């Protein structure tokens, strides 16, 4: 009798632990990105993390420009966009550039909340793409998430925020190097495991 109760308890516990993934079955999250290698790496990182931790299907849509990818998230064609603080400040908000990275991020986050009411800027990932930085500014990578998507997937913003600060300049350079000679999804999985975000 005790053995039977133990078996039943084990089965019930296994079923309860699998509920989050089951609850997300049939739902899809779309990431807007360009063909730039950094964008490919970050999109794959998001896709692997979200799929592994929530069971949600993730698809990527490739756009020819950053402007097109941004238009997609505004127009409900995507849920997540990969952006850069300096580019947001200059090209989207049309504001004067700020040289201090912390000040720039704080300003962009606050101004975005006002001008793009259905979009949220999540914490910085940790690296700066100087090729996208306007003169006198920084261009740190950030993830932009639709508010309605965050409401539909309550744990999503907290999950993505786990990436904050872990992809610094050195890490991105190493990821790019490995991605050029290996399968990107495998490279990303190894990186996430090294940061204890994937098991």
Backbone torsions as a table, in degrees:
resi	resn	phi	psi	omega
1	UNK	NA	-42.7	179.5
2	UNK	-63.6	-39.9	179.3
3	UNK	-62.5	-41.2	179.2
4	UNK	-61.9	-44.4	179.3
5	UNK	-63.1	-38.7	179.3
6	UNK	-65.3	-40.2	179.5
7	UNK	-65.0	-45.3	179.2
8	UNK	-61.3	-43.9	180.0
9	UNK	-62.3	-41.0	179.6
10	UNK	-63.8	-43.6	179.7
11	UNK	-64.3	-44.1	179.6
12	UNK	-63.7	-40.9	179.4
13	UNK	-64.1	-41.9	178.7
14	UNK	-62.5	-39.8	179.6
15	UNK	-65.7	-41.3	-179.9
16	UNK	-65.7	-40.4	-179.3
17	UNK	-66.4	-25.7	-178.6
18	UNK	-88.7	-4.6	-176.9
19	UNK	-58.5	-44.3	-178.5
20	UNK	-56.1	-43.3	179.5
21	UNK	-67.6	-41.7	179.5
22	UNK	-62.8	-39.2	-178.0
23	UNK	-63.6	-24.5	-178.0
24	UNK	-94.4	-7.4	-178.5
25	UNK	-58.5	134.9	178.8
26	UNK	92.6	-13.0	178.4
27	UNK	-96.3	150.3	-178.4
28	UNK	-131.2	138.1	174.4
29	UNK	-112.3	132.0	-177.3
30	UNK	-110.5	130.0	178.5
31	UNK	-105.8	127.7	175.2
32	UNK	-93.6	131.4	178.9
33	UNK	-150.9	165.5	173.1
34	UNK	-96.7	-176.4	179.9
35	UNK	-87.3	-0.3	178.0
36	UNK	-57.6	139.0	-174.9
37	UNK	-57.9	-41.4	177.7
38	UNK	-60.1	-40.9	179.3
39	UNK	-65.5	-39.8	178.1
40	UNK	-62.1	-46.0	-179.6
41	UNK	-61.8	-47.8	-177.6
42	UNK	-67.6	-38.2	178.0
43	UNK	-64.2	-41.5	177.6
44	UNK	-65.5	-38.2	178.6
45	UNK	-61.8	-45.3	177.8
46	UNK	-64.0	-44.7	-177.5
47	UNK	-62.1	-46.5	-179.6
48	UNK	-63.8	-46.2	-178.3
49	UNK	-63.4	-48.8	-178.1
50	UNK	-64.4	-44.4	-179.7
51	UNK	-63.6	-45.2	-176.9
52	UNK	-68.5	-37.7	-173.9
53	UNK	-91.6	-19.0	-177.9
54	UNK	-125.5	-17.9	-176.8
55	UNK	79.4	6.5	-178.9
56	UNK	-79.7	139.6	176.1
57	UNK	-72.1	133.1	179.4
58	UNK	-122.0	129.7	175.2
59	UNK	-121.9	152.2	179.2
60	UNK	-111.5	136.1	173.5
61	UNK	-114.6	128.0	-176.6
62	UNK	-97.7	129.8	-179.5
63	UNK	-118.6	151.4	-175.8
64	UNK	-70.1	-25.1	-177.5
65	UNK	-140.5	163.7	175.3
66	UNK	-64.2	-35.7	179.4
67	UNK	-62.0	-41.3	179.9
68	UNK	-67.7	-38.5	178.5
69	UNK	-66.2	-39.3	178.1
70	UNK	-66.1	-40.1	178.2
71	UNK	-62.7	-33.2	-179.6
72	UNK	-65.9	-41.2	-178.7
73	UNK	-73.1	-32.1	175.7
74	UNK	-69.5	-38.3	-176.2
75	UNK	-88.0	16.6	176.7
76	UNK	68.4	14.1	177.8
77	UNK	-88.1	-9.9	178.0
78	UNK	-147.2	158.2	-179.5
79	UNK	-102.8	-28.6	-175.0
80	UNK	-133.0	141.0	177.7
81	UNK	-131.9	142.7	177.5
82	UNK	-101.9	117.0	-174.5
83	UNK	-128.5	-178.0	-178.0
84	UNK	-137.5	136.5	-171.1
85	UNK	-56.0	-46.5	-178.8
86	UNK	-64.2	-39.2	178.7
87	UNK	-66.0	-41.4	178.1
88	UNK	-60.9	-47.0	-177.3
89	UNK	-60.6	-47.7	-173.8
90	UNK	-84.9	-46.6	-170.9
91	UNK	-90.2	-28.3	-177.3
92	UNK	-101.4	-45.7	-177.9
93	UNK	-90.5	-14.0	-179.7
94	UNK	54.5	47.3	-179.6
95	UNK	-112.9	161.7	177.6
96	UNK	-67.9	148.8	-175.0
97	UNK	-74.3	148.6	175.6
98	UNK	-115.9	134.1	-175.0
99	UNK	-83.5	-28.5	-178.3
100	UNK	-81.3	123.6	-174.7
101	UNK	-62.0	-41.3	-179.7
102	UNK	-67.2	-43.9	179.2
103	UNK	-64.1	-40.4	179.8
104	UNK	-62.7	-47.5	-179.6
105	UNK	-62.2	-45.2	-179.6
106	UNK	-60.9	-42.7	-179.5
107	UNK	-66.9	-45.1	-179.7
108	UNK	-62.2	-44.3	-179.6
109	UNK	-61.4	-43.7	-179.1
110	UNK	-69.1	-45.8	-177.4
111	UNK	-68.9	-34.2	179.0
112	UNK	-65.0	-38.5	-179.7
113	UNK	-61.8	-28.1	-179.5
114	UNK	-86.6	-47.1	-173.9
115	UNK	-84.1	-31.3	179.9
116	UNK	-116.2	78.8	-167.2
117	UNK	-63.5	-21.6	-179.0
118	UNK	-103.8	14.6	-179.2
119	UNK	-122.1	143.4	179.5
120	UNK	-119.9	134.3	172.8
121	UNK	-97.0	121.0	-180.0
122	UNK	-88.4	165.9	-176.7
123	UNK	-53.4	155.3	-177.5
124	UNK	-63.8	144.3	-178.8
125	UNK	-77.2	-31.5	174.8
126	UNK	128.3	-9.3	179.6
127	UNK	-121.5	158.7	-175.3
128	UNK	-117.2	123.4	178.3
129	UNK	-97.4	94.8	-175.5
130	UNK	-66.1	-22.1	179.1
131	UNK	-68.4	-19.8	179.3
132	UNK	-105.3	0.8	-176.8
133	UNK	-82.8	125.0	174.6
134	UNK	-63.7	160.5	-178.6
135	UNK	-54.1	128.6	177.0
136	UNK	80.5	11.2	-177.0
137	UNK	-133.1	177.9	176.5
138	UNK	-108.1	166.0	177.6
139	UNK	-143.0	73.5	-179.9
140	UNK	-83.0	139.8	-178.7
141	UNK	-70.7	134.8	175.9
142	UNK	-137.8	159.3	175.8
143	UNK	-104.4	130.6	177.3
144	UNK	-105.4	129.8	-175.9
145	UNK	-125.3	137.9	175.3
146	UNK	-70.3	138.3	179.5
147	UNK	-63.2	-40.0	-179.3
148	UNK	-67.9	-29.0	174.9
149	UNK	-69.6	-41.1	177.6
150	UNK	-61.4	-36.0	178.6
151	UNK	-72.0	-34.9	-180.0
152	UNK	-72.3	-33.9	179.0
153	UNK	-122.0	83.2	-171.4
154	UNK	-54.9	-29.8	-176.9
155	UNK	-93.2	-1.5	-172.0
156	UNK	-64.8	-47.0	-177.6
157	UNK	-63.8	-37.6	178.3
158	UNK	-67.7	-36.7	178.9
159	UNK	-66.0	-47.8	180.0
160	UNK	-63.9	-35.5	-179.4
161	UNK	-63.0	-20.0	176.8
162	UNK	-63.6	-18.2	177.7
163	UNK	-81.9	-10.8	-175.7
164	UNK	-57.2	124.6	174.1
165	UNK	79.9	-7.2	-174.9
166	UNK	-90.9	-16.3	179.5
167	UNK	-103.5	74.1	-179.1
168	UNK	-79.3	-178.7	-176.8
169	UNK	-56.7	-44.5	-178.7
170	UNK	-65.2	-41.7	-179.8
171	UNK	-64.3	-42.3	-180.0
172	UNK	-66.5	-40.2	177.7
173	UNK	-60.3	-41.8	179.0
174	UNK	-67.8	-40.4	178.0
175	UNK	-62.9	-42.6	179.2
176	UNK	-63.5	-41.7	-180.0
177	UNK	-62.2	-47.2	-179.2
178	UNK	-68.7	-35.9	-177.9
179	UNK	-67.0	-26.4	-179.5
180	UNK	-74.3	-20.8	-178.1
181	UNK	-120.3	0.8	-178.7
182	UNK	-139.7	176.8	179.3
183	UNK	-75.5	122.0	-171.0
184	UNK	-58.8	-43.1	-178.5
185	UNK	-61.1	-38.5	177.8
186	UNK	-66.8	-42.9	178.3
187	UNK	-59.6	-44.1	-179.4
188	UNK	-66.0	-42.5	179.1
189	UNK	-60.3	-44.3	179.7
190	UNK	-62.1	-40.4	179.2
191	UNK	-63.8	-47.0	-179.4
192	UNK	-63.3	-36.9	177.0
193	UNK	-65.6	-39.1	-180.0
194	UNK	-64.9	-23.9	179.1
195	UNK	-98.1	7.7	179.0
196	UNK	61.7	30.3	177.0
197	UNK	-100.8	-6.5	-179.7
198	UNK	-143.1	143.3	-176.6
199	UNK	-125.4	NA	NA
